[in-house]
Amino acid sequence: MSEPKNRRGSAPARSSRASATETTRHGSGDRSAGRIAVRKTYKLFVGGKFPRSESGRSYVVSDSKGGFLANAALASRKDARDAVLAARKAGTGWSGATAYNRGQVLYRIAEMLEGRRDQFVAEVAAGEGLSGARAGASVDAAIDRLVWYAGWSDKIAQVHGSSNPVAGPFFNFSVPEPTGVVAVIAPQQSSLLGLVSVVAPVVVTGNTAVVLASEPRPLPAITLAEVLATSDLPGGVINLLTGRVAEVAPWLASHMDVNAIDLTGADGLRTDLEVAAAENVKRIVRGNPDSQSLHDISSFMELKTVWHPIGT
């Protein structure tokens, strides 16, 4: 006789004994039995790979109640330089890709975030002290924001570019181009939505990014790096560092091969970082972690004017 099924056509739940067995195997049963937990130490994400910090250091990441979550790598000045080098190397291929292709890549990242939604919700809830419903809404907003920016990838040139009227037998066009390597200080409080809000508008037009994740809440950024590593995104387009903002951010601000810097998460350090960035005339953006606009995209674009004779 066949086993009865519920309304959705699946077999009924397993017995309480089986459930209890699984709880003991995967849940708190092992902890109460004296099992020593295997504490995870996350790495950096540079050039599409996961290297350890050059310094060999790490720091403890705690949840909103002070409980242990994991260890995160403590990036150094050398790690920041390596990330900038990887971003510069990836810039030619990424900026040379079609806008439509870049949009496809961002959409694929959104798809993969959707597939790992439960994990992101758990990490956001633990780090930010949110209820499951509020954390879920934040993760959903991050996914939707990626889709929104992906949709603008092949349309932004029509909005910000132009064909200019000139006197004489010439065509004159203003064409938007990427700025280059952008350093991003991610928001400290909004661990995933804020991160997506500052990174997506940077890379959608062909820039590459070196991102310093939230110092107290880096786990969603690290999980996002795992998504990026298995997506279609070329290595080096987005590089994620974890560590002390006060230690790493000044080196990114003063680095001569960084073309722009987003100071959204540089609370209390903005003036010093702006002074350091002024030495090589970096573009400075004081972003908003809750923003979603075309202005956020255009902040990291340059306009190139092209003249072309008519009839040749």
Steps between C-alpha positions, in 0.01 A plus 500: 500500500645836400599755762240778555593844375416851611333779298813582302554137401806442713550238767402598855756623748740249644440358844595693809776246560658572162468874558664467839787304345564774245480768769771319692715471188470858370353708776569593856511139615868471408582815698326382816679165469832680532594507132753770412369719217716548191537876480526635151755760397402675180749629245523803273371508142762639262534436127227237502683293764487468878846578640585523866595840627865575440522599866369163620266682737130453564233645729186371666163577345217508752124508464282784625496345848875453522503129417772349282421458129833450321849634447567740214831586337661826611618658175827691490652771282654230280159336451357836393779544245444149365129572463565822308740314272237231433235764432725684254584178319131411462402848384580461130288191448208618714478848348538346154206264551169605352261683729244228439746235616577691820128517568470125450779441752336720764168328440668162546640616834147598604376154400765335715419723797140391463612138511689556827242734649453305823871516579515874439188558710656308790826695478329839472269417790787387722730789418247783502272367772195496273198274506477239227235700317702823502820321401312329217367832376854642504638206301212521251571871454867423431406244234249737339757779501747283310233425241421873471861593431539208261209636299670837459830360373419540128283811539716737701699612193180618332405699810836662575650504151396743229543610141600866516410765238815670368578751227686332217514168316549289810323250720553569869415237761529490877558138605505377863797286602600328826721688744730203570585344836263608777564446871180454699464529877181302555234614750572377850141438614324368188702186437344374174254756361745783563782300343301427184385863485857630475660222292241443225507857358881487493540186292194523274668750266837323478690616808676252725475519878705446814248476781571524872206319659319596819743455788255370764270316255710347221334158463243594230785655299706183534204287392446738209864439402422127483212583267722720282766229477250253351317750278594632156684798647864508381758477777622837625193702406384503863756444774380476861717576801405461865668672791542831676373798305737736680795280404427418134296794369785757512712282271216473249440875515867582437567226242610664175338232282151545647292739289203559731389426853156460657507608864153378597622288791791719609322644804729736689783459249365688199703819538832315535417271208400792279834668573686180411295455182565856385868429433424327169168681441279199562130531441337502844143381552317533830244229438173408665447136603124528440530654154396348168526748216655580165710761676675218686599352162608828340716583803755248372494587130706736289369671186719485191425736212568365152518707178464331165495660154183454298539305176815307594 
